[in-house]
Amino acid sequence: MGGSVGPCTRSGDLVSNLIDQFGRTIEYLRISVTDRCNFRCRYCMPLEGLPWLPKSDILSYEEIREVVAQLAPLGLRRIRLTGGEPTIRPQLDTLVRFIRDIPGVDDIALSTNGVKLPEMAGRLAAAGLDRVNISADSLRADRIVAIARRDLGFDPVAAAQAAEDAGLAPIKLNVVVMRGVNDDEVVDFARLTLDHPWHVRFIELMPVGALEPMTEEMVVPSDELLSRISDALGPLSPGGGPARGNGPAAYYSLADSAGSVGVITPMTHTYCGSCNRVRLTADGRLRTCLFGDHEVDLRAPLRAGEPLAPFVHRALAEKPEAHALLTHRVGGLRALSQVGG
């Protein structure tokens, strides 16, 4: 069993008592609003999908609002809505509006595959969404279909432009780099940052669970990616990343660029020491580490009308110091889609 939750700490004007057993302040909650997705990305979900959760098991928007409302006074400041694919859950803007009205929440972000952004970005922004991360693993239409294993006419540049036009900022494009699949497009993605105020983040492939062969040989280390970009486009200077962000990316910029290049390095450079997040699954389990074994059920006490703070503190008291991905322990995950990454 883990140790006790540490003393309160101050974040801005808020005293937080969401502290884990290693003294890390937890202020960021990733909320999976659905386990379903309209893509079947090779690194994220099996082609045949997964057994979907029964509707009765999934938290309602009102229940998600209650979770956030109980945690915000304890120090929760930042929310990210994920899936599966969150935009396929009806009336997502209703949930955004619910969360926007909760005192203490400073930042609401969305992780999406971007397919529905051209039609939804304006509505989500009007409801109070601050910013968006778009999964974009290729700029080539044929390759997008091959990776996503669905032909939905997705254009990542059009999706990012729709988000920008709606006033969502900063805009991040997340590229999972796979050797022999899409790593030849790294320079093309980095070139987007010269003319657009977008932040292109290259994510090292995380081989997980029961997916088609995704091996460590397909991982392209971040140092190699940065070297390729600088060789093709010129020197990269540290910094230049978005003013707002909760994640572990290290950012760099090309000379006179409007945006930045980032790398997220779960396989080659650990960042667990500064972890500030936990995850709420679509069926109401608080998962304290993406690849950890430990979860605490919040749905049962929530539906019983019990306060959630004791359950959250218990979870944080057992949050692990670091993930075990490199030893191939992934906390029972069959696919990243189960927890929204």
C-alpha positions as CSV (number, residue, x, y, z in Angstrom):
1,M,0.0,0.0,0.0
2,G,1.1,3.6,-0.6
3,G,1.8,6.2,1.9
4,S,-0.6,8.9,3.1
5,V,-1.5,12.0,1.1
6,G,0.9,14.8,1.8
7,P,0.2,18.3,3.1
8,C,-1.7,20.9,1.2
9,T,0.1,23.1,-1.3
10,R,-0.8,26.4,-2.8
11,S,-1.4,26.7,-6.6
12,G,-2.0,30.4,-7.4
13,D,-4.7,31.6,-5.0
14,L,-6.0,28.0,-4.4
15,V,-4.8,25.8,-1.6
16,S,-4.7,22.2,-3.1
17,N,-5.0,19.1,-1.1
18,L,-4.8,16.8,-4.1
19,I,-1.3,15.6,-3.4
20,D,-0.1,12.1,-4.1
21,Q,2.2,10.0,-2.0
22,F,5.3,11.5,-3.7
23,G,4.3,15.1,-3.1
24,R,3.1,15.8,-6.6
25,T,0.2,18.2,-6.9
26,I,-2.6,16.8,-9.0
27,E,-4.6,19.6,-10.7
28,Y,-5.4,18.0,-14.1
29,L,-8.2,15.5,-14.8
30,R,-8.6,13.7,-18.2
31,I,-12.2,12.7,-18.6
32,S,-13.1,9.9,-21.0
33,V,-16.7,10.6,-22.1
34,T,-17.0,7.5,-24.2
35,D,-15.1,4.3,-25.0
36,R,-16.3,4.3,-28.6
37,C,-14.5,5.8,-31.7
38,N,-15.2,6.3,-35.3
39,F,-11.6,5.4,-36.2
40,R,-9.7,2.2,-35.6
41,C,-6.2,3.6,-35.5
42,R,-3.6,0.8,-35.6
43,Y,-1.8,1.9,-32.4
44,C,-5.0,2.6,-30.4
45,M,-7.8,0.2,-31.0
46,P,-8.2,-3.3,-32.5
47,L,-9.7,-3.4,-36.0
48,E,-12.8,-5.2,-34.7
49,G,-13.2,-2.7,-31.9
50,L,-13.7,-3.7,-28.2
51,P,-16.7,-4.9,-26.2
52,W,-18.5,-1.5,-25.7
53,L,-19.6,-0.4,-22.2
54,P,-23.3,-0.6,-21.5
55,K,-24.9,2.8,-21.6
56,S,-26.0,2.4,-18.0
57,D,-22.4,2.1,-16.9
58,I,-21.3,5.3,-18.6
59,L,-21.3,8.5,-16.5
60,S,-24.0,11.0,-17.6
61,Y,-23.0,14.6,-18.2
62,E,-24.6,15.5,-14.9
63,E,-22.5,12.9,-13.1
64,I,-19.3,14.1,-14.7
65,R,-20.3,17.7,-13.7
66,E,-20.7,16.5,-10.1
67,V,-17.3,14.8,-10.1
68,V,-15.6,18.0,-11.3
69,A,-17.7,20.1,-8.9
70,Q,-16.5,18.1,-5.9
71,L,-12.9,18.1,-7.0
72,A,-12.5,21.7,-8.0
73,P,-12.6,23.0,-4.4
74,L,-9.8,20.5,-3.6
75,G,-7.5,21.9,-6.3
76,L,-8.6,20.6,-9.6
77,R,-8.0,23.3,-12.2
78,R,-7.6,21.7,-15.6
79,I,-9.9,19.4,-17.5
80,R,-9.4,17.5,-20.8
81,L,-12.2,15.7,-22.5
82,T,-11.2,12.5,-24.3
83,G,-12.6,9.2,-25.5
84,G,-12.6,7.0,-27.4
85,E,-13.6,9.9,-29.6
86,P,-15.4,12.5,-27.5
87,T,-17.1,14.3,-30.4
88,I,-19.3,11.3,-31.3
89,R,-21.1,11.5,-28.0
90,P,-24.2,13.7,-28.6
91,Q,-24.4,17.2,-27.4
92,L,-20.8,17.4,-26.1
93,D,-21.2,21.2,-25.9
94,T,-23.6,20.6,-23.0
95,L,-20.9,19.0,-21.0
96,V,-18.4,21.8,-21.9
97,R,-21.0,24.3,-20.6
98,F,-21.5,22.4,-17.4
99,I,-17.8,22.3,-16.6
100,R,-17.3,26.0,-17.7
101,D,-19.8,27.0,-15.0
102,I,-17.8,25.3,-12.2
103,P,-15.8,27.8,-10.1
104,G,-12.1,27.0,-10.0
105,V,-11.8,25.3,-13.4
106,D,-9.4,27.5,-15.4
107,D,-8.9,25.4,-18.5
108,I,-11.0,23.0,-20.6
109,A,-9.3,21.2,-23.5
110,L,-10.4,18.5,-26.0
111,S,-8.5,15.7,-27.5
112,T,-10.1,14.6,-30.8
113,N,-9.4,12.9,-34.1
114,G,-10.7,16.1,-35.7
115,V,-13.2,14.5,-38.0
116,K,-16.1,16.5,-36.6
117,L,-14.2,19.7,-35.8
118,P,-15.3,21.6,-39.0
119,E,-18.9,21.3,-37.9
120,M,-18.5,21.5,-34.1
121,A,-15.6,23.8,-33.4
122,G,-17.7,27.0,-33.3
123,R,-20.3,25.4,-31.0
124,L,-17.8,24.0,-28.6
125,A,-15.9,27.3,-28.4
126,A,-19.2,29.1,-27.7
127,A,-19.9,26.7,-24.9
128,G,-16.6,27.5,-23.2
129,L,-14.0,25.1,-24.7
130,D,-10.5,26.7,-24.6
131,R,-8.3,24.6,-26.8
132,V,-8.0,21.4,-28.8
133,N,-5.5,18.7,-29.5
134,I,-6.0,17.0,-32.9
135,S,-4.7,13.5,-33.7
136,A,-3.0,13.8,-37.1
137,D,-0.8,10.9,-38.1
138,S,-0.4,11.7,-41.7
139,L,-1.0,14.5,-44.2
140,R,-1.7,12.1,-47.0
141,A,-5.3,11.0,-47.6
142,D,-4.5,7.5,-48.5
143,R,-2.2,7.0,-45.5
144,I,-4.7,8.5,-43.1
145,V,-7.2,5.8,-44.2
146,A,-4.5,3.1,-43.8
147,I,-3.6,4.2,-40.3
148,A,-7.2,5.0,-39.1
149,R,-8.7,2.0,-41.0
150,R,-11.7,4.1,-41.8
151,D,-12.3,6.5,-44.7
152,L,-14.1,9.5,-43.2
153,G,-12.6,12.1,-45.5
154,F,-10.4,13.5,-42.7
155,D,-8.2,16.4,-43.5
156,P,-6.0,17.4,-40.5
157,V,-5.1,20.8,-41.9
158,A,-8.8,21.7,-42.4
159,A,-9.6,20.5,-38.9
160,A,-6.9,22.7,-37.4
161,Q,-7.9,25.6,-39.5
162,A,-11.6,25.2,-38.3
163,A,-10.4,25.2,-34.7
164,E,-8.3,28.3,-35.3
165,D,-11.2,30.1,-37.0
166,A,-13.4,29.3,-33.9
167,G,-10.9,30.9,-31.6
168,L,-9.6,27.8,-30.0
169,A,-6.0,28.2,-29.0
170,P,-3.4,26.9,-28.6
171,I,-4.0,24.3,-31.3
172,K,-1.8,21.1,-31.1
173,L,-1.4,18.5,-33.7
174,N,-0.4,15.1,-32.2
175,V,1.5,12.8,-34.4
176,V,2.2,9.2,-33.3
177,V,5.4,8.4,-35.2
178,M,5.8,4.8,-36.4
179,R,8.9,3.7,-38.2
180,G,8.2,2.5,-41.7
181,V,4.6,3.8,-41.5
182,N,4.6,7.6,-41.3
183,D,8.1,8.7,-40.1
184,D,8.9,10.0,-43.5
185,E,6.4,12.8,-43.0
186,V,8.1,14.3,-39.9
187,V,9.7,17.1,-41.8
188,D,6.4,17.9,-43.6
189,F,4.6,18.2,-40.3
190,A,7.3,20.4,-38.8
191,R,7.1,22.6,-41.9
192,L,3.5,23.5,-41.0
193,T,4.8,25.4,-38.0
194,L,6.6,27.9,-40.2
195,D,3.3,29.4,-41.4
196,H,0.7,28.4,-38.9
197,P,0.5,29.2,-35.1
198,W,0.1,25.5,-34.4
199,H,2.2,23.2,-32.2
200,V,3.1,19.9,-33.8
201,R,3.9,17.3,-31.2
202,F,5.6,14.1,-32.2
203,I,4.7,11.2,-29.8
204,E,6.9,8.1,-29.5
205,L,4.9,5.0,-30.3
206,M,3.7,3.1,-27.2
207,P,3.3,-0.6,-28.0
208,V,0.2,-1.6,-25.9
209,G,-1.9,-4.6,-25.4
210,A,-3.8,-6.6,-28.0
211,L,-3.1,-4.4,-31.1
212,E,-1.7,-5.6,-34.4
213,P,2.1,-5.8,-34.2
214,M,3.3,-2.6,-32.8
215,T,6.8,-3.4,-31.7
216,E,9.6,-1.4,-30.0
217,E,11.5,-1.6,-33.4
218,M,8.8,0.8,-34.7
219,V,9.6,3.5,-32.1
220,V,11.4,6.5,-33.5
221,P,13.3,8.1,-30.6
222,S,12.7,11.8,-30.2
223,D,16.3,12.7,-30.6
224,E,16.3,11.2,-34.0
225,L,13.2,13.1,-35.0
226,L,14.6,16.4,-33.9
227,S,17.8,15.7,-35.8
228,R,15.9,14.9,-39.0
229,I,14.0,18.2,-38.7
230,S,17.0,20.4,-38.1
231,D,18.9,18.8,-40.9
232,A,16.1,19.6,-43.3
233,L,14.7,22.9,-42.1
234,G,17.5,24.5,-40.0
235,P,18.4,24.7,-36.3
236,L,15.8,24.1,-33.6
237,S,15.9,26.4,-30.6
238,P,14.5,25.2,-27.3
239,G,11.2,26.9,-26.3
240,G,8.5,28.5,-28.3
241,G,5.8,26.2,-27.1
242,P,2.2,27.1,-26.2
243,A,1.6,29.5,-23.3
244,R,-1.0,27.0,-21.9
245,G,-0.5,23.3,-21.5
246,N,-0.7,20.5,-19.0
247,G,1.4,17.9,-20.7
248,P,5.0,16.5,-20.8
249,A,6.1,17.8,-24.2
250,A,9.4,19.5,-24.7
251,Y,9.1,22.3,-27.3
252,Y,11.5,23.7,-29.9
253,S,11.0,26.2,-32.7
254,L,12.5,26.9,-36.1
255,A,13.7,30.4,-37.0
256,D,10.8,32.8,-37.6
257,S,8.2,30.1,-37.2
258,A,4.6,30.9,-36.2
259,G,4.3,27.7,-34.2
260,S,6.5,25.1,-32.5
261,V,7.7,21.5,-32.6
262,G,7.2,19.3,-29.6
263,V,8.2,15.8,-28.6
264,I,6.6,13.5,-26.1
265,T,8.9,10.7,-25.0
266,P,7.3,7.9,-23.0
267,M,9.8,5.4,-24.3
268,T,13.1,7.3,-24.2
269,H,12.9,10.0,-21.6
270,T,10.6,9.5,-18.6
271,Y,8.6,12.5,-17.3
272,C,6.8,10.8,-14.5
273,G,8.5,12.9,-11.8
274,S,6.4,15.9,-12.8
275,C,3.1,14.1,-13.4
276,N,0.1,16.3,-12.4
277,R,-2.8,14.2,-13.7
278,V,-5.2,11.4,-13.2
279,R,-7.8,9.9,-15.5
280,L,-11.6,9.3,-15.2
281,T,-12.7,6.5,-17.3
282,A,-16.1,6.6,-19.1
283,D,-17.6,4.2,-16.5
284,G,-16.4,6.3,-13.6
285,R,-13.1,4.7,-12.4
286,L,-10.3,7.0,-11.3
287,R,-7.1,5.8,-12.9
288,T,-4.0,7.2,-11.3
289,C,-1.5,6.3,-14.1
290,L,-2.1,5.6,-17.8
291,F,-0.1,2.4,-17.6
292,G,-0.6,1.6,-13.9
293,D,-2.7,-1.1,-12.3
294,H,-4.5,1.0,-9.7
295,E,-8.0,2.4,-10.1
296,V,-10.7,3.5,-7.7
297,D,-14.4,3.3,-8.4
298,L,-16.0,6.7,-8.2
299,R,-19.3,5.7,-9.9
300,A,-20.7,3.7,-7.0
301,P,-20.2,6.3,-4.3
302,L,-21.3,9.1,-6.7
303,R,-24.6,7.3,-7.4
304,A,-25.0,6.5,-3.7
305,G,-24.7,10.2,-2.9
306,E,-21.5,9.8,-0.9
307,P,-18.7,12.5,-1.0
308,L,-15.9,11.6,-3.4
309,A,-13.0,13.2,-1.6
310,P,-12.1,10.2,0.6
311,F,-12.0,7.9,-2.5
312,V,-9.9,10.4,-4.5
313,H,-7.5,10.8,-1.6
314,R,-7.2,7.0,-1.3
315,A,-6.4,6.8,-5.0
316,L,-3.7,9.5,-4.8
317,A,-2.2,7.7,-1.8
318,E,-1.5,4.8,-4.1
319,K,-0.5,6.6,-7.3
320,P,2.7,5.0,-8.6
321,E,5.9,6.9,-8.9
322,A,6.4,5.9,-12.5
323,H,4.7,3.9,-15.3
324,A,6.0,0.4,-16.2
325,L,5.6,0.6,-19.9
326,L,9.2,-0.2,-20.6
327,T,8.7,-3.5,-18.8
328,H,5.6,-4.2,-20.9
329,R,3.2,-3.8,-17.9
330,V,0.3,-1.7,-19.1
331,G,-2.2,-2.0,-16.3
332,G,-4.5,-4.5,-18.1
333,L,-5.1,-2.2,-21.1
334,R,-6.0,-3.9,-24.3
335,A,-5.9,-0.6,-26.2
336,L,-5.2,3.1,-25.5
337,S,-8.7,3.9,-26.6
338,Q,-10.0,2.5,-23.3
339,V,-8.6,5.5,-21.3
340,G,-8.2,8.2,-24.0
341,G,-4.4,8.2,-23.9
